[in-house]
């Protein structure tokens, strides 16, 4: 895993599932973090909460590609 000069890693996030809002499936966004993400981990992006389903290897553009499930709003991060 590469680290930016700031010590951060940059992921491409792909939303592959959402029981709450099927319309968000297929969305993609970039996420910069100070620490790597792991399978099963939850995180916030804006006002949305996601759970990591799968971590794929880095490519030329990103430190990794992460498939996630949309699990709710900010209050949902600590659950499950």
Protein Blocks (a to p, Z undefined) as FASTA:
>chain_A
ZZdfkopacdddddfbdfklmmlgopacddddfbdcdehiacdehjbccddfbdcdddfk
bgbdcddddfbdfklmmgZZ
